[in-house]
Amino acid sequence: MKFQEIINQYKPVLVDFFATWCGPCKMQAPILEELKQRVGDTASIIKIDVDQNLQVAAQYQIRSVPTLIIFKNGEIRWKQSGVFPTNELERLIKENL
């Protein structure tokens, strides 16, 4: 499935734009794993390596990593850079169900 197809889903899609060399990105990874357990199939959570997906990163104006974006039906519902706790991300996903 292509990126556009994934973000065009009816359910919320949390995209983590990250880089392998990024320290805060490594801190965000286990938080996203826990979030996936909490939200189950109500939302999709995907990771996009900005160094391997330069076009997508440029399209969404990713200037720092990690940057998290919640899409629904292809629209950006929320976008923020930095590390976020599980509870905050879970709340944001539920607001966009």
KEVOVEX-661005 format. One line per field, with one value per atom (N, C-alpha, C): residue in three letters; atom name; x negated, z, y. Coordinates in steps of 0.1 Angstrom, whole numbers, plus 5000, padded with zeros to 4 digits. Each point is the difference from the previous one (the first is absolute). Layout:
// residues N
residuo [ALA_...];
atomo [CA_...];
east [X_...];
up [Z_...];
north [Y_...];
// end
This chain:
// residues 97
residuo [MET_MET_MET_LYS_LYS_LYS_PHE_PHE_PHE_GLN_GLN_GLN_GLU_GLU_GLU_ILE_ILE_ILE_ILE_ILE_ILE_ASN_ASN_ASN_GLN_GLN_GLN_TYR_TYR_TYR_LYS_LYS_LYS_PRO_PRO_PRO_VAL_VAL_VAL_LEU_LEU_LEU_VAL_VAL_VAL_ASP_ASP_ASP_PHE_PHE_PHE_PHE_PHE_PHE_ALA_ALA_ALA_THR_THR_THR_TRP_TRP_TRP_CYS_CYS_CYS_GLY_GLY_GLY_PRO_PRO_PRO_CYS_CYS_CYS_LYS_LYS_LYS_MET_MET_MET_GLN_GLN_GLN_ALA_ALA_ALA_PRO_PRO_PRO_ILE_ILE_ILE_LEU_LEU_LEU_GLU_GLU_GLU_GLU_GLU_GLU_LEU_LEU_LEU_LYS_LYS_LYS_GLN_GLN_GLN_ARG_ARG_ARG_VAL_VAL_VAL_GLY_GLY_GLY_ASP_ASP_ASP_THR_THR_THR_ALA_ALA_ALA_SER_SER_SER_ILE_ILE_ILE_ILE_ILE_ILE_LYS_LYS_LYS_ILE_ILE_ILE_ASP_ASP_ASP_VAL_VAL_VAL_ASP_ASP_ASP_GLN_GLN_GLN_ASN_ASN_ASN_LEU_LEU_LEU_GLN_GLN_GLN_VAL_VAL_VAL_ALA_ALA_ALA_ALA_ALA_ALA_GLN_GLN_GLN_TYR_TYR_TYR_GLN_GLN_GLN_ILE_ILE_ILE_ARG_ARG_ARG_SER_SER_SER_VAL_VAL_VAL_PRO_PRO_PRO_THR_THR_THR_LEU_LEU_LEU_ILE_ILE_ILE_ILE_ILE_ILE_PHE_PHE_PHE_LYS_LYS_LYS_ASN_ASN_ASN_GLY_GLY_GLY_GLU_GLU_GLU_ILE_ILE_ILE_ARG_ARG_ARG_TRP_TRP_TRP_LYS_LYS_LYS_GLN_GLN_GLN_SER_SER_SER_GLY_GLY_GLY_VAL_VAL_VAL_PHE_PHE_PHE_PRO_PRO_PRO_THR_THR_THR_ASN_ASN_ASN_GLU_GLU_GLU_LEU_LEU_LEU_GLU_GLU_GLU_ARG_ARG_ARG_LEU_LEU_LEU_ILE_ILE_ILE_LYS_LYS_LYS_GLU_GLU_GLU_ASN_ASN_ASN_LEU_LEU_LEU];
atomo [N_CA_C_N_CA_C_N_CA_C_N_CA_C_N_CA_C_N_CA_C_N_CA_C_N_CA_C_N_CA_C_N_CA_C_N_CA_C_N_CA_C_N_CA_C_N_CA_C_N_CA_C_N_CA_C_N_CA_C_N_CA_C_N_CA_C_N_CA_C_N_CA_C_N_CA_C_N_CA_C_N_CA_C_N_CA_C_N_CA_C_N_CA_C_N_CA_C_N_CA_C_N_CA_C_N_CA_C_N_CA_C_N_CA_C_N_CA_C_N_CA_C_N_CA_C_N_CA_C_N_CA_C_N_CA_C_N_CA_C_N_CA_C_N_CA_C_N_CA_C_N_CA_C_N_CA_C_N_CA_C_N_CA_C_N_CA_C_N_CA_C_N_CA_C_N_CA_C_N_CA_C_N_CA_C_N_CA_C_N_CA_C_N_CA_C_N_CA_C_N_CA_C_N_CA_C_N_CA_C_N_CA_C_N_CA_C_N_CA_C_N_CA_C_N_CA_C_N_CA_C_N_CA_C_N_CA_C_N_CA_C_N_CA_C_N_CA_C_N_CA_C_N_CA_C_N_CA_C_N_CA_C_N_CA_C_N_CA_C_N_CA_C_N_CA_C_N_CA_C_N_CA_C_N_CA_C_N_CA_C_N_CA_C_N_CA_C_N_CA_C_N_CA_C_N_CA_C_N_CA_C_N_CA_C_N_CA_C_N_CA_C_N_CA_C_N_CA_C_N_CA_C_N_CA_C_N_CA_C];
east [4992_5008_4991_5003_4993_5003_4991_5002_5014_5003_5013_5012_4999_5011_5002_4988_5001_5006_4996_5005_5014_5005_5014_5010_4996_5009_5010_5012_5010_4995_4993_4995_4988_4997_4988_4987_4991_4987_4989_4993_4989_4987_4994_4987_4989_4990_4988_4989_4997_4989_4987_4991_4988_4987_4989_4987_4993_4992_4994_4989_4995_4989_5006_5013_5006_5003_4993_5002_5015_5006_5014_5010_4996_5008_5000_4988_4998_5008_5002_5008_5015_5004_5014_5004_4991_5004_5007_4995_5008_5013_5001_5013_5010_4996_5009_5004_4991_5003_5011_4999_5010_5013_5000_5012_5007_4992_5006_5008_4995_5007_5013_5000_5011_5011_4997_5010_5004_4992_5003_5003_5011_5004_5007_5003_5007_4992_4987_4991_4988_4994_4987_4989_4989_4988_4989_4994_4989_4988_4988_4988_4994_4996_4994_4986_4990_4986_4998_4997_4999_4988_4990_4988_5002_5010_5003_5012_5008_5012_5000_4990_4998_5011_5007_5011_5012_5003_5011_4997_4988_4996_5001_4996_5000_5015_5008_5014_5007_4997_5007_4991_4990_4991_4995_4994_4994_4986_4999_4988_4991_5007_4993_5006_4993_5004_4999_5009_5012_5010_5008_5012_5011_5011_5012_5011_5007_5012_5011_5012_5012_5008_5002_5008_5013_5011_5012_5006_5004_5005_4990_4987_4990_4997_5008_4998_4992_4991_4993_5009_5001_5009_4991_4987_4991_4986_4991_4986_4992_4990_4991_4986_4990_4987_4996_4992_4996_5005_4996_5004_5013_5009_5013_5003_5007_5003_5012_5001_5010_5014_5003_5013_5005_4990_5004_5003_4992_5002_5014_5002_5013_5012_4999_5011_5002_4989_5001_5006_4996_5006_5015_5004_5014_5008_4994_5007_5003_4992_5001_5006_5007_5007_5012];
up [5000_5000_5000_4992_4999_5011_5002_5011_4998_4988_4998_5003_4997_5003_5015_5007_5014_5007_4997_5007_4995_4989_4996_5007_5009_5007_5009_5002_5009_5014_5005_5014_5001_5011_5002_4997_4994_4998_5006_5010_5006_4993_4994_4993_5008_5003_5007_4989_4998_4991_5009_4997_5008_4992_5007_4994_5009_4994_5008_5010_4996_5008_5011_5001_5009_5014_5010_5014_5005_4998_5005_4992_4987_4993_5006_5006_5007_5013_5006_5012_4997_4988_4996_4996_4995_4995_5010_5012_5010_5004_4999_5003_4989_4988_4989_5001_5004_5002_5011_5011_5010_4995_4992_4995_4990_4992_4991_5008_5012_5008_5005_5004_5005_4990_4988_4990_4991_4999_4992_4986_4995_4986_4997_5010_4998_4993_5000_4993_4994_4990_4995_5005_5002_5004_4991_4993_4991_5002_4996_5001_4986_4998_4987_5003_4995_5001_4990_5006_4991_4990_5004_4992_4988_5001_4989_4993_5005_4993_4999_4993_4999_4994_4990_4994_5009_5008_5009_5011_5005_5011_4995_4987_4995_4997_4996_4997_5013_5011_5013_5008_4994_5006_5014_5000_5012_5002_5010_5002_5012_5009_5011_5003_5006_5004_5015_5006_4994_4998_4989_4998_4998_5008_4999_4993_4991_4994_5001_5003_5000_4987_4992_4987_5002_4994_4999_4986_4992_4987_4992_5002_4992_5005_5010_5006_5012_5002_5012_5011_5011_5011_5011_5001_5011_4995_5003_4997_5010_5005_5010_5000_5003_5001_5015_5003_5013_5005_5012_5006_5008_4998_5007_5008_5012_5008_4994_5004_4995_5003_5012_5004_4991_4997_4991_4986_4994_4987_4999_5011_5000_5000_5008_5000_4986_4994_4986_4990_5001_4991_5002_5013_5003_4996_5001_4995_4985_4993_4985_4995_5009_4995_4992];
north [4988_5012_5012_5010_5012_5010_5010_5009_5007_5005_5007_4992_4987_4991_4998_4999_4998_5012_5013_5011_5004_4994_5003_4991_4992_4992_5008_4994_5007_5000_4990_5000_5009_5006_5008_4992_5007_4994_5010_4995_5007_4997_5010_4998_5006_4992_5004_5002_5012_5003_5001_4990_4999_4998_4999_4997_4990_4991_4990_5006_5012_5006_5009_5001_5010_4994_5006_4995_5001_5012_5001_4990_4997_4990_4986_4997_4987_5000_5012_5000_4999_5005_4999_4986_4992_4987_4991_4998_4992_5006_5013_5007_4996_5000_4996_4985_4992_4986_4998_5007_5000_5005_5011_5006_4990_4993_4990_4990_4996_4990_5006_5013_5006_5003_5004_5004_4988_4990_4988_5004_4995_5002_5013_5008_5013_5010_4998_5010_4992_5006_4994_5009_4994_5007_4995_5010_4996_5009_4995_5008_5002_5013_5004_5005_4993_5005_5011_5012_5012_4999_4993_4999_4991_4991_4990_5005_5010_5004_5016_5005_5014_5007_4995_5006_5002_4989_5001_5010_5000_5009_5015_5002_5013_5005_4990_5003_5005_4994_5004_5009_5006_5010_4996_4988_4995_5007_5008_5008_4994_4992_4994_4987_4991_4987_4998_4993_4994_5010_4999_5008_4989_5003_4991_5007_4993_5006_4990_5004_4992_5004_4990_5002_4992_5006_4992_5004_4991_5002_5009_4998_5007_5015_5004_5014_4999_5011_5001_5005_4992_5004_5006_4996_5005_4997_5010_4999_5006_4993_5006_4993_5007_4995_4997_4990_4997_4987_4996_4987_5003_4991_5001_4988_5002_4988_4992_4988_4991_5006_5005_5005_5011_5009_5012_4995_4991_4995_4992_4992_4992_5010_5011_5010_5006_5003_5006_4991_4987_4990_4999_4999_4998_5012_5012_5013_4999_4992_5000_4987_4992_4988_5003];
// end
